[in-house]
């Protein structure tokens, strides 16, 4: 029978441990407003948990963006921290630093001379059969350069004997540091009273130390050059479950956040593809599995990631330092654990200060026999994958247990038996009060110059029922902030300053990756497309709500219905007639709901917002995401007729205006804003051209109705009335919506803005983009002048519809040229041989 789990808060005599007393007092002293609010629903602790949940849902790790394709809350932070006294943490930090030095020595031997294998201290099967042992990284002639292990993490549990035991080592990517940082930030923001009177060691100095250590890892040519070393964090991308942590780390370490497609190897060196060309990368902090780094070395992409061809060659040449080095994950193997005490004596001449949970590799006959004698005392883990969940044999039925033991007997080398001991419990907010929950502690360390430094905090988590203790960071779970209490008089010191050259003053755009510029461009397009759809649908609703329609209004509704079909918002069978409009109303609801065009747009906007999250401030991200989720919830509710449609469309228009305003007031013009604005101008220009083409597709006798509709769609009715009173004529009306550079809802304004943005980005005319824009400006300027000179303006305006509609394809061609120049980094397209037939017009709702 296992001993009862120890309690982190209460000692063996039932007394509250001294370092917990201040925490309990802080919860009892929560402000009256909080306790009064909480009184009808439970204690102040539970209300604090609710507030923290809401904050995480809105802006923290638990914020799920529309279109992200993930369900449920991703993370939850308990308001009650896990508290460690300074002395206890110092002992843990020293023990883990020793363990990290041991694992580093093992890696240097396994990927170098392999003396431990020759001496028989490590069975060859634990190295060569380990999938995480990357043979291309091993060289006996050229031993690997230390440090291979730059960051290290370990999972620990407090066993019934009261001592902390190492449960698992994390040497590949040490995930969870960003979560720990965010837990601390959010807890301090939502519940600042908890920190008053508590001597909690801050986390910021650790990240300063880490940032400086990355700079010192740069190749000598980068440290001695005229600029600072370039550090980049390599992430699998926006769909990875730990994407949010990668964004946080890139911000905390002031490094570029890149994906494999952003990088290229040229001349044996690693470069980042940016709008200003190739920028060298000196240090690569990887968050990608080592087997996905280089398809030339590992036989193609694993898990859908293409990697960076030639990256390992650049690493061998010393042109770039990759941390942690690829292949470090092999020492995470649980089967290696039983050999570590003897290896510590051999390599370090020391005994391990921190014990590990008792484990046995079942390839050894005596270990297999011990398992058979008392299977209920053991948990089974895979021999080589330390991140997979363990399986306690005591939880299996007799039949399942017999089957599992038979599988183990067939291939005992694939399994490790770990002593099944209950972890300690800590108070957590559960239900309507506090309850003890098991806790696993993850601590993090960083190496610089052979010295390991532990983060004065960590990530504690309470596993969900049925979840293994030594599993990967869960997508769902309850985390705890870890407080290390500093002693009186303790000084907080940061890293020594690096001698860096002075930075020249720059006001031009920085090294913006082409992928980021592409995402911002399409974010601008999709937000504008969403607004255009809402304005078009609202114009339709204004006519459906009037009762019986006059012939002129029916003609306007026909033009709007054609525009709806072109935009993918309705089908031909949804066309209205003088008697009934129910089919069209149902079509508008379908467009808003899942599978419809508007729903697809909100999903794409959410995906793009998440992909550029590292380029947005917290306030901007909140404004870009929360209202979008509210719109999706509105659209998912049962249909509420025309009034419900009007409410949703109003929310969409307010959201689009908020995005435009936040971008205009918060984003530097020479940075990502240029591409966000380029996308908006291209999309609005296409929208105007397409909708004006349908509005003016009228006989000369009805052209006045088409002009009124054109002014309405371009939100220019009031401006026209103030300029020309009640007289409506084609030349002044089309000048306002087509050629006037001062009308933000007109085509001329969009073209003028495109010219300004492209001039700022190019500084000249080298890419051939400006001549196309200038030619289009001349084209739209000529239309009102030609109308003014015509003998019959109505007849001339009636013939303009095809010509104006063709402007949509011209805007699409400019969009393609922008993508080719800035995103694909290709030269301008050229025509060879015979002149091809005219290209078909690009649809208004073409996808990225």
N, C-alpha and C positions, 0 to 999 in steps of 0.2 A: 504494500500500500504506500502510495506517495505521501510525503509529508505535506502539511497544509502550506499554501503559499504565504510568504512573508508579506507584511503590510508596509508600504513605503511611508505611511503617515504615523503609524502606531508602533511602538516598540514591543518587545516580548512581554513587558509587564502591563501592557494596556495603556501606557502613557503616550501622549502626543509628542513626537520627536521635536526638539527645540526649533529646528529650522522650518517646521511647518506652522508654528504658532502664529508667526506674523502673517502668513497667508490667510489663515482662518480668520484672524482679526480684520484683515483687509476686506474680506467678503462680508463680514458682519457690519463694516462701516461704509458699505456702498451708499451713495447719496439717496436722500429720501424720495426723490422723484422716481428712482429706479425701484426701490422697495415698495413704494405705494402702487406703482404700475403692476408690479409682479404679484401683489398680495392676493388678488382674486384667482390667480392661476398657479401659484406655487411660490417657492422661495426666490430670493434675489439671485441666487446662483443660477437657477433655471432661466430666469428672465435674462440674465447676462448671456447665457448660452443662446437664447433666441436672438438677441441683438447681434451676437457674433456670427451666428448663422446667416442672418440677413446681410451683414456687411460682406461676408465671404461670397454670398450669392451675387451681390451687386458688383463687386470689384475685385475680389480676391481669387484664390486658387479655385474656388467653387463656381466661378462665373462661367457659365456655359453659353457660348454665343449662338445666335440663330444660324442654322446651316452647318453647325459643326458635326452633326451626325452622332452626337453622344447623348445618352439619356441618363437622367438622375444626377444627384449631386456628386461632384467629383471628389470633394474633400470636406472634412468637417474638423474644426479645431475646438477642443474642449476648453472652457474658460478656466478650469483649474489646472495650473501648470504642474509639471513634475520638478521638484526642488532637490538640488544637490548641494550639500555644503562644500565650501572651497577645498577642504582637505580631501574629501572623498573624490571630488572631480580631479584634483591633482594626481591622486593615485591612479585613477583610471587613465588619465592622459599619459602618464609615464608608462603604464603597462601597454597601452596601445601603440605608443611610439616605439617601444621595444619590438612589438609584434610587427609593425610596419617595416622596421629595419631588417627583420628576419625574412619577411616576404620579398623585400627588395633583393636581398642576397640570393634567395632561391631563384628569382627571375633572372638575375645576372648569370647564374650558373646554368639554368635550363636553356637559355638562349645564347649561351657561350660555350665554355669548355665541357660542361656536363660531368664534372668530377663526382658529383653526388651519385649519379647513376653508375659510374665506374666503380665506386666504393661500395655499392650495394645498399646505401642508406635510403634510397628511394626506388621502389620498384619501377621498371621501365613502363609498365602498363599505366601508371599514374601520369606519365608524361605523353607518350606517343599515342595512347588511346584517348587522350583528353581532346574533345573537339575544340576547346579554346586554345590549345597549343598551336600557334600559327607558324608552320615550318618556314615560310618565306622570311620570317623575322629573325631566324636563327643563323648565326655565322660563327664558326669556330675560328676562322682566319681573322675576322674583324669583330671582336667582342662588342656587344652592345654598349652604348655610352650611358653611364648613369647621369641622372636618375631615370630609371624606367617608370618607377612609381612616384608620382608627384602628389596625388591626392589619395586618401585612404579613408575608408569608413568601416565600422564594425557594428554589428547588432549584438546587444548584450541583454541578459536577463539576470535578475537577482534570484539566486536559488534558495531553497529552504534553509541552507546553512548561513544565509545572510550575506554571502559574498556575491559580487558580480562575476558572471561567467560569459565568455565569448560564445555567441551562438553561431555567427557567420561572419566571414570577411567579405568586404566589398572593395575589390581592387581594379575593376574595369572602369567604371564611371562614377562611383560613389554618389548615386542619386539621392536627392532629398535635402541638399543644402539650401536650395532655393525655397523649398517648403518651410524649412525651419526659419529662414529669414522672414518669410511672409507671415508665419504664425506670430512671430514677435512683433512685427509692425502692426498687424491688425489688432492684436490684443492690447497693445499700447494705445492705439487710436480709439478703440471702442470702450475699453475699460481702463482709462489712465489711473484711476484711483487705486488699482491693485498694486501699482509700482511705487506709490508714495510710502516712504518709510522702509522700503525694501532695498537692500544693497545688491541689486541684480547686475552682474557683469555685462556690459554692452557687447554686441556682436560686431559693430562696425570696424574696430581695429583688426579683427581677423580678416575681413575682406580687404582692408588696405594692405595687410601683410601678403595676402594671396595675390593681389594685383601686382605688387612689387616683385614677388617671386617669379611670376610669369615673365615680367620684363627681363629679369636676370637669366632666364632660360634661353633667351634669344641667341642665335648664332653670333659669334664675335663681330662679324661684318655689320650686323644690324645694331649692335650696342655701340660700335665705334663710328657709325655713320653720322650723317648730318641730321638725321631725324630719329624719332623714338621708334622702338621696336613695334611692329604691327602684330597685334594679337587678335585672333578670331575664334569664336565659339562655333563649332560645327554641330548642327542639329539635323536630325532626320527630316524635320519639316513640321508644318502646322498640324498634321494629323497624328503626330506622335502623342501618346498620353501624357508625357512629361514636357510638352512644348512650353507650357506656361513657366515651368521652372527654368527652361533655357532662356526665356525672355528675361526673367528676373536676374539670372546670373550674368547675362550679357550687360545688363544695366549696372549691376553692382560692381562688375570688374572693368567697366568702361571699354569693352571690346566689341568688335563687329559680330553680329549674329548672321551666320551664313549657312547655306544648304550646299550639298555636294555639287549641284548644278551651277553654283556661283563661283566655283573654283576651277582652275586649270593649271596644268604643269607645263611650263615652257623653259627649255634649256636647263632642265634639271632643278628648277626652282618653282615654288608654289605662288600663284597669283590669284587675286580676287578680281573678277570681271566687274568693272564699274563703268559709269557713264563717261568717266575721264580716261578710260583705257584700263590696262592691267596694273593693279597695285600689288606689290609684294606682300606676302604673309610670312612672318618669321616664327610665330608660335601658334599652334592649332590646339585649342582645348576641345577635345572631341567628346561628343555625346552620341556618337554613332558606334555600333558594334564594329570591332576590328575587322571582321570578315567582310564588312561592307565598305571599307575604305578605298580599296583599289581593285577594280575588276580585272586588271592585267595580272595581278598576283594571286588572286583567290578564285579564279575561274568564273567570273561573271558576278552579277549582283545577287545578293541574298536578301530575301524579303522585299523585293521591289525597289531597292535603292541601287542606283547606278554607280555610286562612288566617284572617285577622282582618278582617272587613269594616270599612272606614273607617280602617285603620291608617295608610295613606299620608296621609290628610287630617290625622290627628292629628300626624304628623311635620311636615307643611307648616306647621301652626299653631304649631309650636314647643312642643307639649305633651309630646312624647316625642322622645328622640334615639335613632336606630337606628344601631348600629355592627356591622360596617361598613355604610355607607349602601347601600340597594338600588341595584343597577346598577353597583357597583364592579367586578364580575367582567368587565366588557367589556374592561378593559385587560390581562386575562390572555391575550388573543388572540395566538397566535404570529405572526400576520401583522403585528402592530404592531411586533414586535421590530426589524426592519430599519430602522425610521424613528426609533428612540429616540435614537441618537447625535446626529442633526441636531436633534431636538426638545430635547435637553438644552442644546445651544448656544443655541437660541432662547429657551427658557423660564428656564433657570437661569444662562445665561452660563458654563457649565462643560462640560468634557469628562467623559464617564462614566469613573469610576475603575475600575469592575469591567467587564471585557469580557464580552460574551455569546457563546455558541456561534454561529458564523457561520450565518446563516439568510437566506432570500430568499423573498419573496412571489411566487408563480409567475404572478400576473396580469401581471407585468412581462415583456415578451418576452425581454429579455436573460437573465433568470433561468431562463426555461423552456428557452432554448437551451443554457445551461450545464448544466442537468440532463440534457438529452438526450446531451450529449457524454460525460459520465462518470456514469451513474446509480448505479454501485456506491459512489460516494463520499458518497451522500446518504441521509438518512432523511426520510420523508414524514410530515408532521403535518397535521391539519385546520387550516384557516386561523383558525377562531374558537374552537374548543374546546381550550383548553390542558391539559385534564385527561385527554384521551383518549390511549391508548397510540400511540406512533409506530411506523412500519413501515420498518425498514432495507431498502432495495432490494437490497442485496447478498445478502440471505437468500432472495430469490425465484428460482424457476426461470426459464428463458428465456421460457416461455409466460406465466407469471404476471407477469413483468416487463413484457412487451409489453402485456398487458391493463391493467396499472396505468398505464403511460405513456399508453395510449389514453384512459383515463378522465380522467387529468389534463389531456390536450389538449382534451377536451370542455369542462371547467369549470376552467381553471387558477386562477381566483380563489378556489377552495375549498381550495387546498393551499399549504403552505409546505415548502420544502426546507431541511433542517438538516444541516450538515456532520456526517458520521458519524465521531465520534472516540471512542476507547475511554476510559472513565473510569478513574480511579486505582483501585488495589486496596489492600485492607487485610486484615490477618490476621483470620481468623474460625475458629471451632470448627466443623470439618466432618469427619464420619466419626470416625476415631480420632486426629485431630490437628488442627493448624492448617493452613489453606490460604488463599491469596490469593483474595478475592472482590471484584468491582466494588462501588463504594460511591457513593451519591448523598447529598449533605448538604442538609438543609433547616434553615434558620435563621429565627428569628422576631423580629419587632420590634413595638414598641408606641409610639404617638405621644402626647405630652402637651404642649400648648402649643407646637406646632411643632417640638419636639425628639423625635427618634426614639431609642429605647433598645432594644438587642438583648439577647435572653435569652442569658446566658453558657453556652450549651450548644445543643442542638438535637436533631434526629432524623436519624440516618443510617440508610440502609437498603440492603440488598443485593438488587437485583431478582432475581426468579426467572428461570430460563432462558426466553427467549421473551417476557418482559415488558418493555415499553418503559421507558426511563429516566424519562420525564416523565409518568408515569401518575398517576392518583389514588392516595391511600394505599391499599395493597392490603389485602384482607381476610386474605390469607395472605402471609407474607413474613418476612424476618429483619431485625430492627432492631438498631441499636447505640446505646448511650448515647454522647453527645458530651461530652468533657471539655475544658474550657478551663482550662489551667493558669495560675494567678495568679502574678505576679512577687513576689519578696520585698518586703515592706513595703507591698503594695497594701492599701488600706483598702476594706472592703465597706460601702457606704453604701446606705441605703434612702431612700424618698421623704420629703419634708418632711411633717410632720403637718398634716392638714386641721383647720381650726377648726370642730369639730362641736358641736352642742348636747348637753347631758347627756341620757342616755337614762333615762326613768322606769323604775322597777322593775316588772316584770310577772310574774305567776305563772299567768295564764290561758293558754289555748291561743293560739298565734300565728296568723299568717295562713296557715292550712293550705289549699291549693287543694282545691276540692271534688272534683276528679278524683283527687287523692292519697287523700283520705278514702274515696272510693268504692273505690279499689283495695285499701286496707287493710281495709275492711269485708269485701270478698269474699275477700281472702287469709285472714282469720280464718274465714270461712264454709267455704272449701274445705279448709283444714287440719282443721277440726273434722269436716267431712264425710268426709274421708279416714280420720280416726280412727274415726268411727262405722262406716264400712264394714269396717275391720279388726276391730273388736270383734265385729261381727255375723258376719263370716266365721269368726273364731276360735271363737265359740260353736257354729257349725255343725261345725267340724272336731272339736271336743271330743266330739261325738256320733258322727261318722263313724268315729272311731278306737276305738270301744268294742266293735266286733264286733256280734253280734246284739242288737237293741234291744228293750227292753220296750215294751208298749203306751203307757205314760206318756211314754217317751222319743220314741216315734214321733210322738205328739201334739205334743211340744215341737218336734221337727224340722219338722213340718208348719207350725207357726207361724213358725219361723225361715225356712223356704223362702218363705212368703208375704211376709215382710219383705224377703228377698233380691230377690224379683220387684219389689216396690215400689221398692226402691233401685236397680233396673237392674243387679243383679249376677247374675241368673239368669233363665231363661225358664220357661214353664209345662212344657215337655217335659223340663226338668232335674229335676223333682220326684223325691225319693227314694222308695223303697219298702222293705219289710222285707227284700227279697232283695238288692238292688244299689243302690250309691250312686255308681257310676263316672261317670254323667252329671253329677251335681251337682259332683263333684270336678273334672271337666273344665270345667264352667262357671266355677268359681272361678278356675281358671288363665286362662281366656279373659278374665275381668274384669281380671286383673293385666297382661295383655299388650297390645300395641299394638292400639288400636281398642276396648278394654274400658273400663268405667267407671272403674276405679281408675287405669289408665294415663292416661285423659283428665284425671283429677283432678291427678295429679302434673304433667302438662304445664301445666295452668292455674296451679297453685301456682308452678311455675318462672317462668311468664310474669309473674305478679303480683309475685314477689320481684324480678325484674329491673326492673319498672316503678316500684318504690318503693326502688330501690337507694340513691338519694340520701338516704333517710330511715333507712338502716341503717348501723351501724358496720361496720367490716371484719370483726370477730369475729362479729357477728350475721349478716352476709351469708354468711360461710363456713358457719355452723351451719345457716342456712336452705337452703343450696344443695347442699353436698357430700354430706350423707347422702341427699338426694333423688336425686342421680345414682347413688349406690350402690344404692338401691332399684330404680331403673330397670334397672340392669345385672343385678341379681338376677332381676327379672321376665323379662328377655329371655333368660336362660339356659334350657336345655332343662328341661322339667318334671321334678321330682324327687319326685312323690307328695305324700302328706300332710306328710311331714317338711319338704320344700321349701316348701310353703305356710306351714307354721308359722314357718319362719325368716323369710320375707318379711314376714308379718304382724307378727312381733315387731319387725322393723326399722322398720316403719311406725309402730307404737305408740311406739317409742323416739324416732323423729323428731318426732312430734306433741308428745310430752311435752317434748322439747328446745326446740321452737319456743315453746311456751307458757311454759316457764321463762325462756328468754332474753328474751322480751317483757316478762314480769312484772318481771324484775330490771334491765332496761336501758332501758326506754322510759318517758318522763315521762308521768304519768297524764293530764295535761291536753292532751297532744298527740295524735300518731297512735295511741297505745295505746288511746285511748278507742274508736276505730272498729274497730281490730283486735279488741278485746274484745267490742264490740257484735256483730260478725259471728259470733264464736264462740258467744256466748250465744243469739243467734237460731237458729243452726244446731243447737246442742245441744238447745235446747228443741223444735225441730221433730223432731229425731231421737228424743227421749224420747217425745213424744206419739205418733209413728207406730209405734214399736216396742212401746210399752205397749198400743196398740190391738190389735196382732196377738197379743201375749202373752195378753191377757185375753179374746180371742175364743174362749171355751171354754164348754161347758155347766157348770152349777153343780156337777155331780159331779166335774168335773176342774179346778175353779178353783184348787185348791192348786198343781197343776203350772204353771198360768199365773202364779201369784204367785211361785213359785220362779224361773221364767224372767224375770219382770220384775225381780226383785232381781239376778239374774245380769247381765242386760243393762245395768243401771244400776250395776254394780260395787258393790253394797250388801249383799252376803250377810253379810260379816263384821260390818258395822255392825248389821244386824238381829239377828244371833245374839247379839252382845254386849248388846243392849238387851232382847231378849225370850226369850233362850235358845232352846229348840227349838220353841216354840209359834208356828205360822204362822197368822195371821188376816188377812183382807182390810184392815180399817181401819188397823192399825199398819203393814202392808207398804206400802199405797198412800200413807199419810201420809209415809213415808220417801222414796219415789221421786217423789211429786207435790208435797207441800206443805212439807216441811221446808226452811227457808231455809239451814240449815247443812250440807246434803248437796250437795257440788259436782257430784254426778252426778244430782241430782234436778231436776225442772222448777221447783220453788219457788225454788231457788238461782239459776237462770238469770233468772227474772223479777225477783228482788230485785236482781241485778246490773244488769239492764237499767234498772230504776228509778234506781239510783245513777248510772249513766253518763248517762242522759238528763237527770237533775237537774243534774249537773255541766255538761253541754253547754248546756242551755237556761237554767239559773238561774231557771226559772219554768215556766209552763204555757202559754206563748203558742201553741205549735204543736199542741196537742191530742194529743201523744204519750203523756204520762203518764196521762191518764184511761183509755186503752185498756189500758195495762199494769196499772194498779190494778184494773181490772175483771177482768182475767185472773187476777190474784193472788187476788181474792175468789172466783173460780170454782173454782180448784184447792184453796183452803183449805176450801171447803164440801164437797168430795167425801169426805174421810175422816170429817168430822163426820156426814155423812148415812149413811155406812156404819156408823159406830159406833151410830147410833140405830136402824138397821134391825133388824127382828126376825130376819131370816135374812141374814147378811152374805154368804154364798156366792151366794144368788140375786141380791142387790143388786149384787154385784161382777160377776156374769155379764152384767148388763144395762148395764154401764158402757163396754164396748168402743167403741161408736159415739161416745159422748160424749167419751171421751178422744181418740179418733182425730180428732175435729173440732177439738181444740186445735191441731193442726198447721196448719190453715187460719188460725186466729187468730194464730199466730206469724208466718205468712206475711204477714198483713195488717199487722202491726207492722213487718216488714221493708220492705214497700212504703212505709209511712208515713215510715220513716227515710230511704229513698232519695229520696222526694219532698221532704222537708224539707231535707236536708243536701246531696244530690248534684245533684238537678235544680233546687233552689232555687225550688220551687213552693209555693203555699199549700196547706193541707190539702184533700183531696178532699171534695166535697160532693155530696149526692144531690139531684136536682131532679126534680119531677114525681112520677109514681107510683113506688112502691117496687119495685125490680127483683127478679127472682128471685134466690135465694141463689147466690152465686158458687161455682163448683166449687173443691174443695180443691186447693191447689197441691202438685204432686208433691214428694216428699222430695228428689229430685235435680234440681230446676229450675235452669236455667243463669242466670248473671248477665245 
